């Protein structure tokens, strides 16, 4: 690994500066960022899910910084991905719906790190190009990633295509795609561990996103629907379907848990684990019939909360900690740059939590902003979808629609969000306080909370009757 002085860059990115000479010259850390699609925060063993088997994630949680209140602020695929790469909110970078292109002018984490001598790689699901889900993505639209084995989007996990390099010939992952993509990521890590330049690797898995029944058979055999214990907020009428879907969902999770162990082993084998920022998270959650709802976009915890584990032994130590401050999607890019000692671009809107991870004060006010600018697809208006804005704090969830206050939950007293406190006289003061926080957050974000059509018109998106941007398969 190459060495460089961190003091100037870190001072530009954070309030912390090392004082010991040995600390001022440390390896530029690698960044391995692994994320799944639609993996909700409670579906891990370390969060006390009574069903799922995730021994490797559970072990990592014992040794990592684990954010127990990580939030996907706009909980749907493409908006999260645009925010992850840019550190900007969806109404800034413009990707607030699926199947549109992240603008080329966006400054991405790959471009920033490449400018600091990093090699950059992305493997798996992209969903930021907007030119068809099976179309080739040319180098000019890869947002700074050099090594690129990607398909825009597919959920056929056992017949999954990809493109690589400058070759527009479609190729195919062998078998279950997340396993094959992990093979490729392991090979990339092995090669880079023999090089001197640090690297950024993003590995984007499609599962456990539905279809739920397509994990490899040995993992499906681990879960019997009749043995699945449901969350109390799943209506009785949907219980049988929920158990069948959860059995398949958990099977996907267990495959990915095994894949994660292989990534970590590759870092150990290459003797670079100590000098690597290793992250596991998800783009958003999955309702899976809680509150009678499916999929994402909604403001309930099953949709907005995601697992988030960050491990960087050299700087953060070997012992894990549970951190309950809310952290939002736009905070990931600046936090990674802060940990790497790289200056954060002025275009970034998120907050740098790297000082907090080292034991300092959290940079936020303890509230993560929730945004749904335009309901579409499974959350279209004909199915009850609506624009909303909200906040998630350590304890409370509060959301309003254009018609007025909508949801208020005390998640400490009511962890399954069964008792909506909106407009109950005994909670009027609390509701007023949370409304004030929300309005301040909206003002800080420059979000006027307009009707969704205003944003569709601003960005000149064409949508169909369901509110979805049509896409080529």
C-alpha positions as CSV (number, residue, x, y, z in Angstrom):
1,X,0.0,0.0,0.0
2,X,1.2,3.5,-0.7
3,X,1.6,6.0,2.1
4,X,0.7,9.7,2.2
5,X,0.3,12.4,4.8
6,X,-3.3,12.7,6.0
7,X,-3.2,15.9,8.1
8,X,-4.2,18.4,5.4
9,X,-6.9,16.3,3.8
10,X,-8.4,15.2,7.1
11,X,-8.5,18.8,8.4
12,X,-10.5,19.7,5.3
13,X,-12.9,16.8,5.8
14,X,-13.3,16.6,9.6
15,X,-12.6,18.3,12.8
16,X,-10.0,15.7,13.8
17,X,-6.2,15.8,13.2
18,X,-3.7,13.3,14.5
19,X,-0.8,14.6,16.6
20,X,1.5,11.6,16.7
21,X,4.0,11.5,13.8
22,X,3.3,7.8,13.2
23,X,-0.4,8.5,12.9
24,X,0.1,11.3,10.4
25,X,1.5,8.8,7.8
26,X,-0.7,5.8,7.6
27,X,-1.8,3.7,4.6
28,X,-4.5,5.2,2.4
29,X,-7.3,2.7,3.2
30,X,-9.0,0.5,0.7
31,X,-12.8,0.8,0.6
32,X,-14.9,-2.3,0.1
33,X,-18.6,-1.4,0.1
34,X,-21.0,-4.3,-0.2
35,X,-24.7,-3.7,-0.4
36,X,-27.8,-5.8,-1.0
37,X,-31.1,-4.9,-2.5
38,X,-34.1,-4.7,-0.2
39,X,-32.5,-6.1,3.0
40,X,-34.3,-4.6,6.0
41,X,-32.6,-3.8,9.3
42,X,-34.3,-6.4,11.4
43,X,-33.5,-9.4,9.2
44,X,-30.2,-10.3,10.8
45,X,-29.4,-12.4,13.7
46,X,-27.6,-9.6,15.6
47,X,-30.9,-7.7,15.6
48,X,-32.7,-10.6,17.3
49,X,-34.7,-11.8,14.2
50,X,-36.0,-15.2,15.4
51,X,-35.8,-16.8,12.0
52,X,-32.8,-15.7,9.9
53,X,-29.4,-17.3,10.1
54,X,-26.6,-14.8,9.5
55,X,-23.6,-16.0,11.5
56,X,-21.0,-14.1,9.6
57,X,-22.9,-10.8,9.8
58,X,-23.4,-11.5,13.5
59,X,-19.7,-12.0,14.0
60,X,-19.0,-8.8,12.0
61,X,-21.4,-6.8,14.2
62,X,-19.3,-7.9,17.2
63,X,-16.3,-6.3,15.6
64,X,-17.7,-3.4,13.6
65,X,-19.3,0.0,14.2
66,X,-23.0,-1.0,13.8
67,X,-25.5,1.7,13.2
68,X,-28.8,0.5,14.6
69,X,-30.7,3.4,13.2
70,X,-29.4,3.6,9.6
71,X,-32.1,5.1,7.4
72,X,-32.7,5.0,3.6
73,X,-34.1,8.5,3.3
74,X,-35.7,7.9,-0.1
75,X,-36.3,4.1,0.2
76,X,-36.2,2.9,-3.4
77,X,-33.5,1.5,-5.6
78,X,-32.2,4.2,-8.0
79,X,-32.7,7.2,-5.7
80,X,-30.6,5.5,-3.0
81,X,-27.8,4.6,-5.5
82,X,-27.6,8.1,-6.8
83,X,-27.4,9.4,-3.3
84,X,-24.7,6.8,-2.3
85,X,-22.4,7.8,-5.1
86,X,-22.9,11.6,-4.8
87,X,-23.7,12.3,-1.2
88,X,-26.6,14.4,-2.4
89,X,-30.3,14.1,-1.8
90,X,-32.5,12.8,-4.5
91,X,-34.1,16.2,-5.3
92,X,-30.6,17.6,-5.9
93,X,-29.2,14.9,-8.2
94,X,-32.6,14.3,-9.7
95,X,-32.9,10.5,-9.4
96,X,-36.0,10.4,-7.3
97,X,-37.6,7.6,-9.4
98,X,-36.2,4.4,-10.9
99,X,-34.9,4.0,-14.4
100,X,-33.5,7.5,-15.1
101,X,-29.9,8.5,-15.6
102,X,-27.7,10.0,-12.9
103,X,-26.5,13.2,-14.5
104,X,-22.9,13.2,-15.8
105,X,-22.2,16.4,-13.9
106,X,-22.6,14.7,-10.6
107,X,-19.4,14.4,-8.6
108,X,-19.1,10.7,-7.4
109,X,-17.1,9.0,-4.8
110,X,-15.3,7.0,-7.5
111,X,-14.2,10.2,-9.2
112,X,-13.0,11.7,-6.0
113,X,-11.0,8.7,-5.0
114,X,-9.7,8.1,-8.5
115,X,-8.3,11.7,-8.3
116,X,-6.4,10.6,-5.1
117,X,-4.8,7.6,-6.8
118,X,-7.4,4.9,-6.1
119,X,-8.3,2.2,-8.5
120,X,-12.1,1.9,-8.7
121,X,-14.3,-1.1,-9.4
122,X,-18.1,-1.8,-9.5
123,X,-19.6,-5.3,-9.7
124,X,-23.3,-6.2,-9.9
125,X,-26.5,-4.2,-10.2
126,X,-26.1,-0.6,-11.3
127,X,-29.6,0.9,-11.9
128,X,-28.4,4.5,-12.6
129,X,-28.1,4.6,-16.4
130,X,-31.7,4.9,-17.5
131,X,-31.1,3.5,-21.0
132,X,-32.8,0.1,-20.6
133,X,-32.3,-2.5,-18.0
134,X,-30.3,-4.9,-20.2
135,X,-28.4,-2.2,-22.2
136,X,-24.7,-1.8,-22.4
137,X,-23.3,1.1,-20.4
138,X,-20.4,2.8,-22.1
139,X,-17.4,4.1,-20.2
140,X,-18.5,7.7,-20.3
141,X,-21.6,6.9,-18.2
142,X,-19.8,4.8,-15.5
143,X,-19.4,7.7,-13.1
144,X,-15.7,7.2,-12.5
145,X,-15.5,3.4,-12.1
146,X,-12.7,1.8,-14.0
147,X,-13.3,-1.9,-13.5
148,X,-16.9,-2.4,-14.4
149,X,-18.8,-5.8,-14.5
150,X,-22.3,-4.6,-14.4
151,X,-25.9,-4.9,-15.6
152,X,-28.3,-2.1,-15.2
153,X,-31.0,-4.2,-13.5
154,X,-32.3,-7.8,-13.3
155,X,-34.0,-9.9,-10.8
156,X,-33.5,-13.2,-12.6
157,X,-30.7,-14.3,-10.2
158,X,-30.1,-17.6,-11.9
159,X,-29.9,-16.3,-15.5
160,X,-28.1,-12.9,-15.0
161,X,-26.2,-11.0,-17.6
162,X,-23.4,-8.4,-17.4
163,X,-21.1,-6.4,-19.5
164,X,-17.4,-5.7,-18.8
165,X,-14.8,-3.3,-20.0
166,X,-15.3,-1.8,-23.4
167,X,-17.0,-4.9,-24.8
168,X,-20.7,-4.5,-25.6
169,X,-21.1,-8.3,-25.9
170,X,-23.5,-9.6,-23.2
171,X,-22.0,-12.2,-20.9
172,X,-23.6,-14.3,-18.2
173,X,-22.8,-14.9,-14.5
174,X,-22.6,-18.7,-13.8
175,X,-25.3,-20.0,-11.5
176,X,-26.7,-17.7,-8.7
177,X,-25.5,-14.3,-9.6
178,X,-24.6,-13.0,-6.2
179,X,-22.3,-16.0,-5.7
180,X,-20.6,-15.4,-9.1
181,X,-20.3,-11.7,-8.4
182,X,-18.7,-12.5,-5.1
183,X,-16.2,-14.8,-6.9
184,X,-15.3,-11.8,-9.1
185,X,-15.0,-9.5,-6.2
186,X,-12.7,-11.9,-4.4
187,X,-10.5,-12.2,-7.5
188,X,-10.4,-8.4,-7.7
189,X,-9.3,-8.1,-4.1
190,X,-6.6,-10.8,-4.6
191,X,-5.2,-8.9,-7.5
192,X,-5.3,-5.5,-5.8
193,X,-3.7,-6.8,-2.6
194,X,-0.5,-7.4,-4.6
195,X,-0.5,-3.8,-5.9
196,X,0.6,-0.6,-4.3
197,X,-2.4,1.7,-5.1
198,X,-5.4,1.7,-2.7
199,X,-8.8,0.7,-4.2
200,X,-12.5,1.3,-4.0
201,X,-14.7,-1.8,-4.7
202,X,-18.4,-1.6,-4.7
203,X,-20.3,-4.9,-4.9
204,X,-24.0,-4.6,-5.5
205,X,-26.1,-7.7,-5.0
206,X,-29.7,-8.1,-6.4
207,X,-31.1,-10.3,-3.6
208,X,-32.9,-10.5,-1.3
209,X,-35.2,-8.4,-3.5
210,X,-38.1,-10.5,-4.8
211,X,-38.6,-13.0,-6.4
212,X,-38.1,-14.7,-3.0
213,X,-38.1,-18.3,-4.1
214,X,-35.0,-18.4,-6.2
215,X,-32.1,-18.8,-3.8
216,X,-30.0,-22.0,-4.2
217,X,-31.8,-25.1,-2.9
218,X,-29.6,-25.8,0.1
219,X,-30.4,-22.4,1.5
220,X,-34.1,-22.7,0.7
221,X,-34.1,-25.9,2.7
222,X,-33.0,-24.0,5.8
223,X,-36.4,-22.3,6.1
224,X,-39.8,-23.9,6.4
225,X,-42.7,-21.4,5.9
226,X,-44.8,-23.0,8.7
227,X,-41.9,-22.4,11.2
228,X,-41.5,-18.7,10.4
229,X,-42.4,-16.4,13.2
230,X,-44.1,-13.2,12.0
231,X,-43.8,-9.7,13.2
232,X,-47.0,-8.7,15.1
233,X,-47.8,-6.1,12.5
234,X,-48.5,-8.6,9.8
235,X,-52.3,-9.0,9.3
236,X,-53.7,-12.5,9.9
237,X,-55.2,-12.5,6.4
238,X,-51.7,-12.2,4.9
239,X,-49.9,-14.5,7.3
240,X,-49.6,-17.6,5.1
241,X,-48.3,-15.6,2.1
242,X,-45.9,-13.6,4.4
243,X,-44.5,-16.9,5.8
244,X,-43.9,-18.3,2.3
245,X,-42.2,-15.1,1.1
246,X,-40.2,-14.7,4.2
247,X,-38.8,-18.2,4.0
248,X,-37.5,-17.4,0.5
249,X,-36.3,-13.9,1.6
250,X,-34.3,-15.4,4.5
251,X,-32.8,-18.0,2.2
252,X,-31.4,-15.2,0.0
253,X,-30.1,-13.5,3.2
254,X,-28.2,-16.6,4.3
255,X,-26.6,-17.0,0.9
256,X,-25.4,-13.4,1.0
257,X,-24.2,-13.9,4.6
258,X,-21.9,-16.7,3.3
259,X,-20.8,-14.5,0.4
260,X,-19.8,-11.8,2.8
261,X,-17.6,-14.2,4.7
262,X,-15.7,-14.9,1.5
263,X,-15.1,-11.2,0.9
264,X,-13.7,-10.8,4.4
265,X,-11.5,-13.9,4.1
266,X,-10.1,-12.5,0.9
267,X,-9.1,-9.3,2.8
268,X,-7.5,-11.4,5.5
269,X,-5.7,-13.6,3.0
270,X,-4.3,-10.6,1.2
271,X,-3.1,-9.1,4.5
272,X,-5.1,-5.9,3.9
273,X,-8.1,-6.3,6.3
274,X,-6.6,-3.9,8.8
275,X,-6.2,-1.2,6.2
276,X,-9.6,-1.6,4.6
277,X,-12.8,0.2,5.3
278,X,-15.3,-2.7,5.0
279,X,-19.0,-1.8,4.8
280,X,-22.1,-3.8,4.6
281,X,-25.5,-2.3,4.1
282,X,-28.6,-2.2,1.9
283,X,-30.3,0.3,-0.4
284,X,-33.7,0.0,1.5
285,X,-35.9,-2.5,3.3
286,X,-38.9,-4.6,2.4
287,X,-42.3,-4.4,4.0
288,X,-43.0,-8.1,3.5
289,X,-46.7,-7.7,4.5
290,X,-46.1,-5.7,7.7
291,X,-49.1,-3.3,8.0
292,X,-50.5,-5.1,5.0
293,X,-47.9,-3.5,2.7
294,X,-45.2,-4.8,0.3
295,X,-41.8,-3.7,-1.0
296,X,-40.5,-0.2,-0.3
297,X,-41.0,3.6,-0.7
298,X,-43.2,3.7,2.5
299,X,-42.1,5.4,5.7
300,X,-42.5,2.4,8.1
301,X,-39.4,1.0,9.6
302,X,-39.5,-2.2,7.6
303,X,-39.0,-0.1,4.5
304,X,-36.7,2.7,5.7
305,X,-34.3,1.1,8.1
306,X,-31.3,-0.9,6.8
307,X,-28.4,-2.8,8.3
308,X,-25.1,-0.7,8.3
309,X,-21.8,-2.1,9.6
310,X,-18.5,-0.3,9.1
311,X,-15.2,-2.0,10.0
312,X,-11.8,-0.4,9.8
313,X,-9.4,-1.9,12.3
314,X,-6.5,0.4,11.9
315,X,-8.5,3.5,12.7
316,X,-11.6,2.2,14.6
317,X,-10.1,-0.7,16.5
318,X,-11.0,-4.4,16.7
319,X,-14.0,-4.1,19.1
320,X,-17.4,-3.4,17.9
321,X,-19.9,-0.8,19.1
322,X,-23.6,-0.2,18.6
323,X,-24.4,3.3,17.6
324,X,-28.0,4.5,17.8
325,X,-27.8,7.9,16.2
326,X,-29.7,8.0,12.9
327,X,-27.6,8.2,9.8
328,X,-29.0,8.8,6.3
329,X,-28.1,7.7,2.8
330,X,-26.4,11.0,1.9
331,X,-24.1,10.6,4.9
332,X,-22.3,7.5,3.6
333,X,-20.1,9.1,0.9
334,X,-18.7,11.9,3.1
335,X,-18.2,9.5,6.0
336,X,-16.2,7.1,3.8
337,X,-14.1,10.0,2.5
338,X,-13.6,11.3,6.0
339,X,-12.4,7.9,7.2
340,X,-10.0,7.8,4.2
341,X,-8.7,11.3,4.9
342,X,-9.9,12.7,1.6
343,X,-11.4,16.2,1.3
344,X,-15.1,16.2,0.8
345,X,-16.4,18.0,-2.3
346,X,-18.5,21.1,-1.8
347,X,-21.3,19.4,-3.8
348,X,-22.0,16.9,-1.0
349,X,-25.0,17.5,1.2
350,X,-24.6,14.6,3.7
351,X,-22.7,14.8,6.9
352,X,-19.3,13.2,7.8
353,X,-19.7,10.7,10.7
354,X,-16.1,9.7,10.7
355,X,-15.2,11.7,13.8
356,X,-18.2,10.2,15.5
357,X,-17.0,6.7,14.6
358,X,-13.7,7.6,16.3
359,X,-15.5,8.5,19.5
360,X,-16.4,12.2,18.9
361,X,-19.8,13.9,18.7
362,X,-22.4,13.0,16.1
363,X,-22.6,15.7,13.5
364,X,-26.3,15.5,13.1
365,X,-29.3,16.8,15.1
366,X,-30.5,13.2,15.6
367,X,-33.2,13.2,12.9
368,X,-33.0,11.7,9.5
369,X,-35.1,13.2,6.7
370,X,-37.5,10.9,4.9
371,X,-38.6,11.8,1.3
372,X,-41.0,10.5,-1.2
373,X,-41.3,13.1,-3.9
374,X,-43.2,11.0,-6.4
375,X,-45.1,7.7,-5.6
376,X,-44.8,5.2,-8.4
377,X,-45.1,1.5,-9.3
378,X,-46.2,-0.5,-6.3
379,X,-46.7,2.7,-4.3
380,X,-48.7,4.5,-7.1
381,X,-51.6,6.7,-6.0
382,X,-54.2,4.1,-7.2
383,X,-52.7,1.7,-4.6
384,X,-52.6,4.2,-1.8
385,X,-49.3,5.8,-2.6
386,X,-48.8,9.5,-1.7
387,X,-46.0,12.1,-1.5
388,X,-44.7,12.5,2.0
389,X,-41.9,14.0,4.0
390,X,-40.9,12.8,7.5
391,X,-38.2,12.3,10.0
392,X,-36.9,9.3,11.9
393,X,-35.2,10.0,15.2
394,X,-33.8,7.5,17.7
395,X,-37.3,7.2,19.2
396,X,-39.9,8.6,16.9
397,X,-41.2,8.4,13.4
398,X,-43.2,11.4,12.1
399,X,-44.5,11.9,8.6
400,X,-46.9,14.2,6.8
401,X,-48.5,14.2,3.3
402,X,-49.6,17.2,1.3
403,X,-53.0,16.8,3.1
404,X,-51.4,17.2,6.6
405,X,-49.9,15.1,9.4
406,X,-50.1,11.3,8.7
407,X,-48.1,9.1,11.0
408,X,-46.6,9.5,14.4
409,X,-45.0,6.5,16.2
410,X,-43.2,6.1,19.5
411,X,-40.9,3.4,18.4
412,X,-39.6,2.8,21.9
413,X,-43.0,2.1,23.4
414,X,-44.4,0.7,20.1
415,X,-41.6,-1.1,18.2
416,X,-44.0,-2.6,15.6
417,X,-45.6,0.8,14.9
418,X,-49.2,-0.4,15.7
419,X,-50.4,2.8,17.4
420,X,-50.6,5.9,15.3
421,X,-50.5,8.9,17.7
422,X,-51.4,11.5,15.1
423,X,-53.9,14.1,16.4
424,X,-54.3,12.4,19.8
425,X,-54.7,15.3,22.3
426,X,-52.3,13.8,24.8
427,X,-49.5,13.8,22.2
428,X,-50.2,17.3,20.7
429,X,-47.0,18.8,22.1
430,X,-44.9,16.0,20.8
431,X,-46.5,16.2,17.4
432,X,-45.9,20.0,17.3
433,X,-42.2,19.5,18.3
434,X,-41.6,16.9,15.6
435,X,-43.4,19.1,13.0
436,X,-41.0,21.9,13.9
437,X,-38.0,19.6,13.4
438,X,-39.4,18.4,10.1
439,X,-39.9,22.0,8.8
440,X,-36.4,22.9,9.9
441,X,-35.0,19.9,8.0
442,X,-37.0,20.8,4.9
443,X,-35.8,24.4,5.0
444,X,-32.1,23.2,5.4
445,X,-32.6,20.9,2.5
446,X,-34.3,23.5,0.3
447,X,-37.2,21.2,-0.1
448,X,-40.5,23.0,-0.7
449,X,-42.5,19.8,-0.5
450,X,-44.4,20.3,-3.8
451,X,-46.8,18.0,-5.5
452,X,-44.9,15.3,-7.3
453,X,-45.8,16.5,-10.8
454,X,-43.7,19.6,-10.2
455,X,-40.5,17.5,-9.9
456,X,-41.5,15.3,-12.8
457,X,-41.9,18.4,-14.9
458,X,-38.7,20.0,-13.7
459,X,-36.6,17.0,-14.7
460,X,-38.7,16.3,-17.9
461,X,-39.4,12.7,-17.0
462,X,-42.1,10.8,-18.9
463,X,-44.2,8.5,-16.7
464,X,-47.0,6.0,-17.4
465,X,-50.4,5.5,-15.8
466,X,-48.8,4.0,-12.7
467,X,-46.4,6.9,-12.3
468,X,-43.5,4.8,-13.4
469,X,-40.8,5.8,-15.8
470,X,-41.2,3.2,-18.6
471,X,-38.1,1.1,-19.2
472,X,-36.9,-1.4,-21.7
473,X,-36.4,-4.9,-20.3
